[in-house]
Amino acid sequence: MPRKPFYAEGIQFECQGSGKCCTSRGSYGFVYLTDADQKRFAKYFGITKAQFLKQYCGEKGGHVHLIDPPENKGDCMFLKKNQCSAYEARPEHCRTWPFWPENMNPKTWNNEIKTFCPGVGKGKVHSFEEIKAVLDSQKEMEF
């Protein structure tokens, strides 16, 4: 019989706006963008998708991602004073934090996510079904 995931009873989480999820924690990871993310950002900035891609994006392995200006040292370019300056347009990748596949094992959750994200343990309880739906949707994203 398979073991239940550690989040089988749900996880209490509510974003506290700390901006910690937008900062590098020692290893840089790209913020990949779906086509819908690119369109949402372009609309938010009032520019064409082509202009958005040229100004804010790079490509790695055939996948579009936000660029990482050297002066940001791995932090998101839209992080200003510990807040997302483009919050309304933020990518799906950001909208689903902390429920990312790489975070959803007990060791990573307890040793990393739980200790650095002030939203863990606050707000509403996200059910197993909600979390699983987010994880499944990420597998289907066009990265």
N, CA, C and O atoms as a GROMACS GRO file, in nm:
protein
  572
    1MET      N    1   0.084  -0.119   0.000
    1MET     CA    2   0.000   0.000   0.000
    1MET      C    3   0.089   0.125   0.000
    1MET      O    4   0.175   0.139   0.087
    2PRO      N    5   0.069   0.216  -0.097
    2PRO     CA    6   0.153   0.336  -0.103
    2PRO      C    7   0.133   0.426   0.018
    2PRO      O    8   0.023   0.438   0.072
    3ARG      N    9   0.242   0.487   0.060
    3ARG     CA   10   0.239   0.578   0.173
    3ARG      C   11   0.172   0.710   0.133
    3ARG      O   12   0.194   0.759   0.022
    4LYS      N   13   0.093   0.765   0.222
    4LYS     CA   14   0.027   0.893   0.196
    4LYS      C   15   0.132   1.004   0.191
    4LYS      O   16   0.230   0.998   0.265
    5PRO      N   17   0.113   1.104   0.105
    5PRO     CA   18   0.206   1.216   0.106
    5PRO      C   19   0.192   1.296   0.235
    5PRO      O   20   0.086   1.292   0.299
    6PHE      N   21   0.295   1.365   0.274
    6PHE     CA   22   0.294   1.439   0.400
    6PHE      C   23   0.183   1.544   0.404
    6PHE      O   24   0.143   1.588   0.511
    7TYR      N   25   0.135   1.584   0.289
    7TYR     CA   26   0.031   1.688   0.283
    7TYR      C   27  -0.109   1.627   0.264
    7TYR      O   28  -0.201   1.697   0.222
    8ALA      N   29  -0.125   1.500   0.296
    8ALA     CA   30  -0.254   1.431   0.278
    8ALA      C   31  -0.367   1.497   0.357
    8ALA      O   32  -0.482   1.493   0.315
    9GLU      N   33  -0.335   1.558   0.469
    9GLU     CA   34  -0.436   1.627   0.550
    9GLU      C   35  -0.443   1.776   0.518
    9GLU      O   36  -0.512   1.852   0.587
   10GLY      N   37  -0.372   1.817   0.414
   10GLY     CA   38  -0.371   1.957   0.374
   10GLY      C   39  -0.255   2.033   0.436
   10GLY      O   40  -0.185   1.983   0.525
   11ILE      N   41  -0.236   2.154   0.388
   11ILE     CA   42  -0.129   2.242   0.438
   11ILE      C   43  -0.187   2.381   0.456
   11ILE      O   44  -0.257   2.434   0.369
   12GLN      N   45  -0.157   2.439   0.570
   12GLN     CA   46  -0.201   2.575   0.598
   12GLN      C   47  -0.099   2.671   0.537
   12GLN      O   48   0.020   2.665   0.570
   13PHE      N   49  -0.146   2.759   0.449
   13PHE     CA   50  -0.057   2.856   0.384
   13PHE      C   51  -0.135   2.977   0.338
   13PHE      O   52  -0.244   2.966   0.283
   14GLU      N   53  -0.077   3.095   0.362
   14GLU     CA   54  -0.128   3.220   0.307
   14GLU      C   55  -0.010   3.312   0.285
   14GLU      O   56   0.069   3.337   0.376
   15CYS      N   57   0.001   3.364   0.164
   15CYS     CA   58   0.112   3.453   0.131
   15CYS      C   59   0.114   3.571   0.227
   15CYS      O   60   0.011   3.633   0.254
   16GLN      N   61   0.233   3.602   0.278
   16GLN     CA   62   0.252   3.713   0.370
   16GLN      C   63   0.319   3.832   0.303
   16GLN      O   64   0.343   3.935   0.366
   17GLY      N   65   0.350   3.817   0.174
   17GLY     CA   66   0.410   3.927   0.100
   17GLY      C   67   0.553   3.958   0.138
   17GLY      O   68   0.598   4.072   0.124
   18SER      N   69   0.626   3.859   0.187
   18SER     CA   70   0.764   3.883   0.230
   18SER      C   71   0.862   3.896   0.114
   18SER      O   72   0.968   3.955   0.130
   19GLY      N   73   0.827   3.843  -0.001
   19GLY     CA   74   0.917   3.845  -0.116
   19GLY      C   75   1.027   3.741  -0.110
   19GLY      O   76   1.111   3.735  -0.199
   20LYS      N   77   1.028   3.659  -0.006
   20LYS     CA   78   1.135   3.560   0.009
   20LYS      C   79   1.134   3.456  -0.102
   20LYS      O   80   1.240   3.403  -0.138
   21CYS      N   81   1.017   3.426  -0.157
   21CYS     CA   82   1.010   3.328  -0.265
   21CYS      C   83   1.066   3.383  -0.395
   21CYS      O   84   1.086   3.309  -0.491
   22CYS      N   85   1.093   3.514  -0.399
   22CYS     CA   86   1.144   3.580  -0.520
   22CYS      C   87   1.295   3.599  -0.514
   22CYS      O   88   1.354   3.659  -0.604
   23THR      N   89   1.357   3.548  -0.410
   23THR     CA   90   1.500   3.566  -0.392
   23THR      C   91   1.574   3.435  -0.409
   23THR      O   92   1.520   3.327  -0.388
   24SER      N   93   1.698   3.447  -0.448
   24SER     CA   94   1.782   3.329  -0.465
   24SER      C   95   1.816   3.272  -0.328
   24SER      O   96   1.850   3.346  -0.235
   25ARG      N   97   1.807   3.141  -0.316
   25ARG     CA   98   1.843   3.075  -0.190
   25ARG      C   99   1.970   2.993  -0.209
   25ARG      O  100   1.982   2.884  -0.153
   26GLY      N  101   2.061   3.045  -0.286
   26GLY     CA  102   2.188   2.976  -0.304
   26GLY      C  103   2.200   2.908  -0.439
   26GLY      O  104   2.310   2.895  -0.492
   27SER      N  105   2.088   2.867  -0.495
   27SER     CA  106   2.093   2.809  -0.628
   27SER      C  107   1.988   2.878  -0.711
   27SER      O  108   1.871   2.886  -0.672
   28TYR      N  109   2.029   2.929  -0.825
   28TYR     CA  110   1.936   3.005  -0.906
   28TYR      C  111   1.848   2.912  -0.987
   28TYR      O  112   1.895   2.811  -1.040
   29GLY      N  113   1.724   2.945  -0.997
   29GLY     CA  114   1.631   2.872  -1.081
   29GLY      C  115   1.557   2.972  -1.168
   29GLY      O  116   1.518   3.079  -1.121
   30PHE      N  117   1.538   2.939  -1.291
   30PHE     CA  118   1.467   3.030  -1.381
   30PHE      C  119   1.319   3.034  -1.348
   30PHE      O  120   1.262   2.936  -1.300
   31VAL      N  121   1.258   3.148  -1.374
   31VAL     CA  122   1.113   3.161  -1.371
   31VAL      C  123   1.069   3.146  -1.516
   31VAL      O  124   1.079   3.239  -1.596
   32TYR      N  125   1.021   3.026  -1.547
   32TYR     CA  126   0.978   2.997  -1.683
   32TYR      C  127   0.839   3.054  -1.706
   32TYR      O  128   0.757   3.063  -1.614
   33LEU      N  129   0.813   3.091  -1.831
   33LEU     CA  130   0.688   3.157  -1.865
   33LEU      C  131   0.613   3.078  -1.971
   33LEU      O  132   0.669   3.038  -2.073
   34THR      N  133   0.486   3.056  -1.946
   34THR     CA  134   0.399   2.997  -2.047
   34THR      C  135   0.362   3.107  -2.146
   34THR      O  136   0.390   3.225  -2.123
   35ASP      N  137   0.300   3.068  -2.254
   35ASP     CA  138   0.252   3.166  -2.352
   35ASP      C  139   0.151   3.261  -2.286
   35ASP      O  140   0.153   3.381  -2.312
   36ALA      N  141   0.064   3.207  -2.202
   36ALA     CA  142  -0.035   3.290  -2.132
   36ALA      C  143   0.035   3.391  -2.039
   36ALA      O  144  -0.009   3.505  -2.029
   37ASP      N  145   0.142   3.349  -1.973
   37ASP     CA  146   0.218   3.440  -1.886
   37ASP      C  147   0.276   3.555  -1.968
   37ASP      O  148   0.269   3.671  -1.927
   38GLN      N  149   0.333   3.522  -2.082
   38GLN     CA  150   0.395   3.623  -2.169
   38GLN      C  151   0.290   3.726  -2.213
   38GLN      O  152   0.317   3.846  -2.212
   39LYS      N  153   0.174   3.679  -2.252
   39LYS     CA  154   0.066   3.768  -2.296
   39LYS      C  155   0.018   3.856  -2.180
   39LYS      O  156  -0.007   3.975  -2.198
   40ARG      N  157   0.004   3.796  -2.060
   40ARG     CA  158  -0.043   3.871  -1.943
   40ARG      C  159   0.056   3.981  -1.908
   40ARG      O  160   0.016   4.094  -1.878
   41PHE      N  161   0.187   3.950  -1.910
   41PHE     CA  162   0.289   4.051  -1.881
   41PHE      C  163   0.286   4.163  -1.986
   41PHE      O  164   0.290   4.281  -1.950
   42ALA      N  165   0.278   4.126  -2.113
   42ALA     CA  166   0.276   4.227  -2.220
   42ALA      C  167   0.158   4.321  -2.201
   42ALA      O  168   0.172   4.443  -2.213
   43LYS      N  169   0.042   4.266  -2.173
   43LYS     CA  170  -0.077   4.348  -2.150
   43LYS      C  171  -0.057   4.438  -2.029
   43LYS      O  172  -0.091   4.557  -2.033
   44TYR      N  173  -0.002   4.384  -1.922
   44TYR     CA  174   0.022   4.460  -1.799
   44TYR      C  175   0.112   4.580  -1.825
   44TYR      O  176   0.086   4.690  -1.775
   45PHE      N  177   0.218   4.560  -1.904
   45PHE     CA  178   0.313   4.667  -1.934
   45PHE      C  179   0.269   4.754  -2.052
   45PHE      O  180   0.332   4.855  -2.081
   46GLY      N  181   0.160   4.715  -2.120
   46GLY     CA  182   0.110   4.793  -2.232
   46GLY      C  183   0.203   4.789  -2.353
   46GLY      O  184   0.217   4.887  -2.425
   47ILE      N  185   0.265   4.673  -2.374
   47ILE     CA  186   0.356   4.655  -2.487
   47ILE      C  187   0.316   4.526  -2.560
   47ILE      O  188   0.232   4.450  -2.512
   48THR      N  189   0.376   4.504  -2.676
   48THR     CA  190   0.347   4.381  -2.748
   48THR      C  191   0.419   4.264  -2.682
   48THR      O  192   0.514   4.284  -2.606
   49LYS      N  193   0.375   4.145  -2.712
   49LYS     CA  194   0.442   4.025  -2.661
   49LYS      C  195   0.586   4.023  -2.710
   49LYS      O  196   0.677   3.988  -2.633
   50ALA      N  197   0.609   4.059  -2.835
   50ALA     CA  198   0.746   4.062  -2.890
   50ALA      C  199   0.834   4.159  -2.813
   50ALA      O  200   0.950   4.129  -2.785
   51GLN      N  201   0.781   4.276  -2.779
   51GLN     CA  202   0.857   4.373  -2.700
   51GLN      C  203   0.887   4.319  -2.560
   51GLN      O  204   0.998   4.335  -2.510
   52PHE      N  205   0.788   4.255  -2.499
   52PHE     CA  206   0.809   4.197  -2.366
   52PHE      C  207   0.921   4.093  -2.372
   52PHE      O  208   1.011   4.093  -2.288
   53LEU      N  209   0.914   4.004  -2.470
   53LEU     CA  210   1.016   3.899  -2.482
   53LEU      C  211   1.155   3.959  -2.500
   53LEU      O  212   1.251   3.912  -2.439
   54LYS      N  213   1.166   4.060  -2.582
   54LYS     CA  214   1.296   4.122  -2.609
   54LYS      C  215   1.352   4.191  -2.485
   54LYS      O  216   1.472   4.181  -2.457
   55GLN      N  217   1.268   4.259  -2.411
   55GLN     CA  218   1.314   4.338  -2.296
   55GLN      C  219   1.334   4.258  -2.168
   55GLN      O  220   1.424   4.288  -2.090
   56TYR      N  221   1.251   4.156  -2.145
   56TYR     CA  222   1.249   4.091  -2.014
   56TYR      C  223   1.284   3.942  -2.014
   56TYR      O  224   1.294   3.882  -1.908
   57CYS      N  225   1.303   3.883  -2.131
   57CYS     CA  226   1.313   3.737  -2.135
   57CYS      C  227   1.439   3.685  -2.201
   57CYS      O  228   1.506   3.754  -2.278
   58GLY      N  229   1.468   3.562  -2.168
   58GLY     CA  230   1.573   3.485  -2.232
   58GLY      C  231   1.516   3.350  -2.266
   58GLY      O  232   1.399   3.322  -2.242
   59GLU      N  233   1.601   3.266  -2.322
   59GLU     CA  234   1.555   3.132  -2.359
   59GLU      C  235   1.663   3.032  -2.324
   59GLU      O  236   1.782   3.055  -2.346
   60LYS      N  237   1.621   2.921  -2.269
   60LYS     CA  238   1.714   2.813  -2.235
   60LYS      C  239   1.645   2.681  -2.265
   60LYS      O  240   1.535   2.654  -2.216
   61GLY      N  241   1.709   2.601  -2.346
   61GLY     CA  242   1.653   2.471  -2.379
   61GLY      C  243   1.517   2.480  -2.447
   61GLY      O  244   1.434   2.391  -2.432
   62GLY      N  245   1.495   2.588  -2.521
   62GLY     CA  246   1.368   2.605  -2.589
   62GLY      C  247   1.257   2.659  -2.501
   62GLY      O  248   1.141   2.664  -2.544
   63HIS      N  249   1.290   2.698  -2.379
   63HIS     CA  250   1.190   2.748  -2.285
   63HIS      C  251   1.217   2.895  -2.254
   63HIS      O  252   1.331   2.933  -2.228
   64VAL      N  253   1.113   2.976  -2.256
   64VAL     CA  254   1.123   3.119  -2.227
   64VAL      C  255   1.124   3.140  -2.076
   64VAL      O  256   1.047   3.078  -2.003
   65HIS      N  257   1.213   3.228  -2.030
   65HIS     CA  258   1.222   3.258  -1.887
   65HIS      C  259   1.251   3.406  -1.868
   65HIS      O  260   1.299   3.474  -1.959
   66LEU      N  261   1.223   3.456  -1.748
   66LEU     CA  262   1.260   3.593  -1.714
   66LEU      C  263   1.412   3.599  -1.707
   66LEU      O  264   1.477   3.505  -1.661
   67ILE      N  265   1.469   3.710  -1.753
   67ILE     CA  266   1.614   3.724  -1.747
   67ILE      C  267   1.657   3.751  -1.603
   67ILE      O  268   1.578   3.791  -1.518
   68ASP      N  269   1.782   3.728  -1.580
   68ASP     CA  270   1.842   3.746  -1.448
   68ASP      C  271   1.954   3.849  -1.460
   68ASP      O  272   2.070   3.812  -1.478
   69PRO      N  273   1.920   3.979  -1.449
   69PRO     CA  274   2.026   4.080  -1.459
   69PRO      C  275   2.132   4.056  -1.351
   69PRO      O  276   2.098   4.026  -1.237
   70PRO      N  277   2.261   4.069  -1.387
   70PRO     CA  278   2.369   4.041  -1.290
   70PRO      C  279   2.355   4.118  -1.159
   70PRO      O  280   2.389   4.065  -1.053
   71GLU      N  281   2.305   4.241  -1.166
   71GLU     CA  282   2.291   4.320  -1.043
   71GLU      C  283   2.186   4.264  -0.948
   71GLU      O  284   2.183   4.302  -0.831
   72ASN      N  285   2.100   4.176  -0.995
   72ASN     CA  286   1.997   4.117  -0.910
   72ASN      C  287   2.046   3.996  -0.832
   72ASN      O  288   1.979   3.952  -0.739
   73LYS      N  289   2.160   3.942  -0.868
   73LYS     CA  290   2.222   3.829  -0.797
   73LYS      C  291   2.126   3.713  -0.778
   73LYS      O  292   2.120   3.653  -0.670
   74GLY      N  293   2.049   3.680  -0.882
   74GLY     CA  294   1.959   3.566  -0.877
   74GLY      C  295   1.818   3.599  -0.830
   74GLY      O  296   1.730   3.514  -0.837
   75ASP      N  297   1.797   3.720  -0.782
   75ASP     CA  298   1.663   3.760  -0.738
   75ASP      C  299   1.582   3.803  -0.859
   75ASP      O  300   1.637   3.846  -0.960
   76CYS      N  301   1.452   3.790  -0.849
   76CYS     CA  302   1.363   3.830  -0.958
   76CYS      C  303   1.376   3.979  -0.986
   76CYS      O  304   1.384   4.061  -0.894
   77MET      N  305   1.379   4.013  -1.115
   77MET     CA  306   1.393   4.154  -1.154
   77MET      C  307   1.274   4.239  -1.110
   77MET      O  308   1.286   4.361  -1.102
   78PHE      N  309   1.162   4.177  -1.083
   78PHE     CA  310   1.043   4.253  -1.044
   78PHE      C  311   1.030   4.268  -0.892
   78PHE      O  312   0.934   4.328  -0.844
   79LEU      N  313   1.126   4.216  -0.817
   79LEU     CA  314   1.124   4.230  -0.671
   79LEU      C  315   1.176   4.368  -0.633
   79LEU      O  316   1.293   4.399  -0.656
   80LYS      N  317   1.090   4.449  -0.574
   80LYS     CA  318   1.126   4.585  -0.532
   80LYS      C  319   1.080   4.603  -0.388
   80LYS      O  320   0.961   4.591  -0.358
   81LYS      N  321   1.174   4.633  -0.299
   81LYS     CA  322   1.143   4.653  -0.157
   81LYS      C  323   1.065   4.534  -0.101
   81LYS      O  324   0.965   4.551  -0.032
   82ASN      N  325   1.111   4.414  -0.132
   82ASN     CA  326   1.052   4.288  -0.086
   82ASN      C  327   0.908   4.267  -0.133
   82ASN      O  328   0.834   4.191  -0.072
   83GLN      N  329   0.869   4.332  -0.241
   83GLN     CA  330   0.736   4.317  -0.298
   83GLN      C  331   0.749   4.297  -0.448
   83GLN      O  332   0.843   4.346  -0.510
   84CYS      N  333   0.655   4.224  -0.505
   84CYS     CA  334   0.652   4.206  -0.649
   84CYS      C  335   0.594   4.331  -0.714
   84CYS      O  336   0.480   4.368  -0.687
   85SER      N  337   0.673   4.395  -0.798
   85SER     CA  338   0.627   4.518  -0.863
   85SER      C  339   0.534   4.490  -0.982
   85SER      O  340   0.478   4.582  -1.040
   86ALA      N  341   0.519   4.362  -1.016
   86ALA     CA  342   0.429   4.323  -1.126
   86ALA      C  343   0.334   4.213  -1.077
   86ALA      O  344   0.301   4.120  -1.151
   87TYR      N  345   0.290   4.226  -0.953
   87TYR     CA  346   0.213   4.120  -0.887
   87TYR      C  347   0.091   4.075  -0.968
   87TYR      O  348   0.066   3.955  -0.981
   88GLU      N  349   0.016   4.169  -1.022
   88GLU     CA  350  -0.106   4.134  -1.096
   88GLU      C  351  -0.074   4.049  -1.219
   88GLU      O  352  -0.156   3.968  -1.262
   89ALA      N  353   0.045   4.067  -1.275
   89ALA     CA  354   0.083   3.995  -1.397
   89ALA      C  355   0.173   3.875  -1.369
   89ALA      O  356   0.217   3.808  -1.462
   90ARG      N  357   0.202   3.848  -1.244
   90ARG     CA  358   0.299   3.744  -1.211
   90ARG      C  359   0.267   3.612  -1.282
   90ARG      O  360   0.151   3.579  -1.305
   91PRO      N  361   0.372   3.538  -1.316
   91PRO     CA  362   0.352   3.412  -1.390
   91PRO      C  363   0.285   3.304  -1.306
   91PRO      O  364   0.282   3.310  -1.183
   92GLU      N  365   0.232   3.207  -1.375
   92GLU     CA  366   0.168   3.093  -1.308
   92GLU      C  367   0.266   3.026  -1.212
   92GLU      O  368   0.227   2.980  -1.104
   93HIS      N  369   0.392   3.022  -1.251
   93HIS     CA  370   0.496   2.963  -1.167
   93HIS      C  371   0.496   3.030  -1.029
   93HIS      O  372   0.506   2.963  -0.927
   94CYS      N  373   0.484   3.161  -1.028
   94CYS     CA  374   0.483   3.236  -0.902
   94CYS      C  375   0.350   3.222  -0.828
   94CYS      O  376   0.347   3.218  -0.705
   95ARG      N  377   0.242   3.215  -0.902
   95ARG     CA  378   0.109   3.205  -0.842
   95ARG      C  379   0.090   3.074  -0.764
   95ARG      O  380   0.008   3.068  -0.673
   96THR      N  381   0.166   2.973  -0.800
   96THR     CA  382   0.147   2.842  -0.738
   96THR      C  383   0.244   2.814  -0.622
   96THR      O  384   0.238   2.707  -0.562
   97TRP      N  385   0.331   2.910  -0.590
   97TRP     CA  386   0.421   2.893  -0.475
   97TRP      C  387   0.338   2.873  -0.350
   97TRP      O  388   0.235   2.940  -0.337
   98PRO      N  389   0.375   2.787  -0.257
   98PRO     CA  390   0.493   2.702  -0.251
   98PRO      C  391   0.469   2.560  -0.303
   98PRO      O  392   0.552   2.471  -0.285
   99PHE      N  393   0.355   2.541  -0.369
   99PHE     CA  394   0.316   2.407  -0.410
   99PHE      C  395   0.379   2.368  -0.544
   99PHE      O  396   0.310   2.345  -0.642
  100TRP      N  397   0.511   2.362  -0.544
  100TRP     CA  398   0.589   2.320  -0.660
  100TRP      C  399   0.635   2.176  -0.638
  100TRP      O  400   0.664   2.138  -0.525
  101PRO      N  401   0.642   2.097  -0.743
  101PRO     CA  402   0.684   1.957  -0.727
  101PRO      C  403   0.815   1.942  -0.649
  101PRO      O  404   0.828   1.851  -0.566
  102GLU      N  405   0.912   2.030  -0.675
  102GLU     CA  406   1.041   2.017  -0.606
  102GLU      C  407   1.033   2.053  -0.458
  102GLU      O  408   1.125   2.021  -0.382
  103ASN      N  409   0.926   2.118  -0.415
  103ASN     CA  410   0.908   2.152  -0.273
  103ASN      C  411   0.828   2.048  -0.197
  103ASN      O  412   0.831   2.046  -0.074
  104MET      N  413   0.757   1.962  -0.268
  104MET     CA  414   0.657   1.879  -0.204
  104MET      C  415   0.706   1.741  -0.162
  104MET      O  416   0.640   1.640  -0.187
  105ASN      N  417   0.822   1.739  -0.100
  105ASN     CA  418   0.865   1.619  -0.031
  105ASN      C  419   0.895   1.661   0.112
  105ASN      O  420   0.934   1.776   0.135
  106PRO      N  421   0.879   1.572   0.208
  106PRO     CA  422   0.890   1.612   0.350
  106PRO      C  423   1.022   1.678   0.386
  106PRO      O  424   1.023   1.774   0.463
  107LYS      N  425   1.132   1.629   0.334
  107LYS     CA  426   1.264   1.684   0.370
  107LYS      C  427   1.276   1.829   0.322
  107LYS      O  428   1.312   1.916   0.400
  108THR      N  429   1.246   1.854   0.195
  108THR     CA  430   1.255   1.989   0.142
  108THR      C  431   1.156   2.081   0.213
  108THR      O  432   1.191   2.193   0.251
  109TRP      N  433   1.033   2.034   0.231
  109TRP     CA  434   0.931   2.116   0.295
  109TRP      C  435   0.973   2.156   0.436
  109TRP      O  436   0.967   2.274   0.472
  110ASN      N  437   1.016   2.059   0.516
  110ASN     CA  438   1.049   2.086   0.656
  110ASN      C  439   1.181   2.159   0.675
  110ASN      O  440   1.194   2.242   0.765
  111ASN      N  441   1.280   2.130   0.591
  111ASN     CA  442   1.412   2.190   0.609
  111ASN      C  443   1.431   2.322   0.535
  111ASN      O  444   1.517   2.402   0.572
  112GLU      N  445   1.352   2.344   0.432
  112GLU     CA  446   1.370   2.466   0.353
  112GLU      C  447   1.246   2.554   0.354
  112GLU      O  448   1.248   2.666   0.406
  113ILE      N  449   1.139   2.506   0.297
  113ILE     CA  450   1.020   2.589   0.276
  113ILE      C  451   0.961   2.637   0.408
  113ILE      O  452   0.938   2.757   0.427
  114LYS      N  453   0.938   2.546   0.497
  114LYS     CA  454   0.875   2.578   0.626
  114LYS      C  455   0.960   2.674   0.709
  114LYS      O  456   0.906   2.756   0.784
  115THR      N  457   1.091   2.665   0.696
  115THR     CA  458   1.179   2.748   0.778
  115THR      C  459   1.202   2.887   0.722
  115THR      O  460   1.238   2.978   0.797
  116PHE      N  461   1.180   2.907   0.591
  116PHE     CA  462   1.209   3.039   0.536
  116PHE      C  463   1.086   3.115   0.488
  116PHE      O  464   1.092   3.237   0.472
  117CYS      N  465   0.974   3.046   0.466
  117CYS     CA  466   0.855   3.113   0.415
  117CYS      C  467   0.759   3.144   0.530
  117CYS      O  468   0.706   3.052   0.592
  118PRO      N  469   0.736   3.272   0.558
  118PRO     CA  470   0.650   3.308   0.671
  118PRO      C  471   0.501   3.277   0.650
  118PRO      O  472   0.423   3.288   0.743
  119GLY      N  473   0.462   3.239   0.528
  119GLY     CA  474   0.322   3.207   0.501
  119GLY      C  475   0.282   3.066   0.541
  119GLY      O  476   0.163   3.037   0.553
  120VAL      N  477   0.381   2.978   0.562
  120VAL     CA  478   0.350   2.841   0.602
  120VAL      C  479   0.299   2.842   0.745
  120VAL      O  480   0.361   2.900   0.834
  121GLY      N  481   0.183   2.777   0.765
  121GLY     CA  482   0.123   2.773   0.899
  121GLY      C  483   0.026   2.888   0.923
  121GLY      O  484  -0.026   2.903   1.034
  122LYS      N  485   0.001   2.969   0.820
  122LYS     CA  486  -0.092   3.082   0.835
  122LYS      C  487  -0.203   3.070   0.731
  122LYS      O  488  -0.186   3.008   0.626
  123GLY      N  489  -0.316   3.131   0.761
  123GLY     CA  490  -0.426   3.138   0.665
  123GLY      C  491  -0.503   3.008   0.652
  123GLY      O  492  -0.511   2.928   0.745
  124LYS      N  493  -0.559   2.990   0.534
  124LYS     CA  494  -0.647   2.876   0.509
  124LYS      C  495  -0.567   2.748   0.490
  124LYS      O  496  -0.450   2.749   0.454
  125VAL      N  497  -0.636   2.637   0.515
  125VAL     CA  498  -0.576   2.506   0.490
  125VAL      C  499  -0.610   2.467   0.346
  125VAL      O  500  -0.727   2.460   0.308
  126HIS      N  501  -0.507   2.443   0.268
  126HIS     CA  502  -0.523   2.395   0.130
  126HIS      C  503  -0.534   2.244   0.136
  126HIS      O  504  -0.444   2.177   0.188
  127SER      N  505  -0.640   2.191   0.084
  127SER     CA  506  -0.665   2.047   0.091
  127SER      C  507  -0.569   1.968   0.002
  127SER      O  508  -0.505   2.024  -0.088
  128PHE      N  509  -0.562   1.842   0.027
  128PHE     CA  510  -0.483   1.751  -0.056
  128PHE      C  511  -0.526   1.766  -0.202
  128PHE      O  512  -0.441   1.774  -0.291
  129GLU      N  513  -0.655   1.770  -0.226
  129GLU     CA  514  -0.708   1.781  -0.362
  129GLU      C  515  -0.664   1.910  -0.430
  129GLU      O  516  -0.628   1.910  -0.548
  130GLU      N  517  -0.667   2.021  -0.356
  130GLU     CA  518  -0.622   2.149  -0.411
  130GLU      C  519  -0.474   2.143  -0.448
  130GLU      O  520  -0.434   2.184  -0.557
  131ILE      N  521  -0.394   2.091  -0.356
  131ILE     CA  522  -0.249   2.083  -0.379
  131ILE      C  523  -0.218   1.992  -0.496
  131ILE      O  524  -0.136   2.025  -0.582
  132LYS      N  525  -0.285   1.877  -0.500
  132LYS     CA  526  -0.263   1.782  -0.610
  132LYS      C  527  -0.301   1.845  -0.744
  132LYS      O  528  -0.232   1.824  -0.844
  133ALA      N  529  -0.409   1.921  -0.748
  133ALA     CA  530  -0.452   1.987  -0.871
  133ALA      C  531  -0.346   2.087  -0.918
  133ALA      O  532  -0.318   2.096  -1.037
  134VAL      N  533  -0.288   2.161  -0.825
  134VAL     CA  534  -0.181   2.257  -0.860
  134VAL      C  535  -0.059   2.182  -0.914
  134VAL      O  536  -0.002   2.220  -1.016
  135LEU      N  537  -0.021   2.075  -0.846
  135LEU     CA  538   0.095   1.997  -0.890
  135LEU      C  539   0.070   1.936  -1.028
  135LEU      O  540   0.158   1.938  -1.114
  136ASP      N  541  -0.050   1.883  -1.049
  136ASP     CA  542  -0.084   1.824  -1.180
  136ASP      C  543  -0.083   1.931  -1.289
  136ASP      O  544  -0.038   1.905  -1.401
  137SER      N  545  -0.132   2.050  -1.258
  137SER     CA  546  -0.137   2.156  -1.360
  137SER      C  547   0.003   2.199  -1.399
  137SER      O  548   0.027   2.237  -1.514
  138GLN      N  549   0.096   2.194  -1.305
  138GLN     CA  550   0.234   2.234  -1.336
  138GLN      C  551   0.299   2.133  -1.432
  138GLN      O  552   0.383   2.170  -1.514
  139LYS      N  553   0.261   2.007  -1.420
  139LYS     CA  554   0.314   1.907  -1.511
  139LYS      C  555   0.268   1.933  -1.654
  139LYS      O  556   0.334   1.896  -1.751
  140GLU      N  557   0.151   1.998  -1.665
  140GLU     CA  558   0.092   2.024  -1.795
  140GLU      C  559   0.134   2.159  -1.855
  140GLU      O  560   0.105   2.186  -1.972
  141MET      N  561   0.202   2.244  -1.776
  141MET     CA  562   0.242   2.375  -1.827
  141MET      C  563   0.339   2.357  -1.941
  141MET      O  564   0.418   2.263  -1.945
  142GLU      N  565   0.333   2.449  -2.034
  142GLU     CA  566   0.416   2.444  -2.154
  142GLU      C  567   0.548   2.512  -2.129
  142GLU      O  568   0.572   2.620  -2.182
  143PHE      N  569   0.636   2.452  -2.050
  143PHE     CA  570   0.768   2.512  -2.023
  143PHE      C  571   0.868   2.457  -2.118
  143PHE      O  572   0.985   2.495  -2.113
   0.00000   0.00000   0.00000
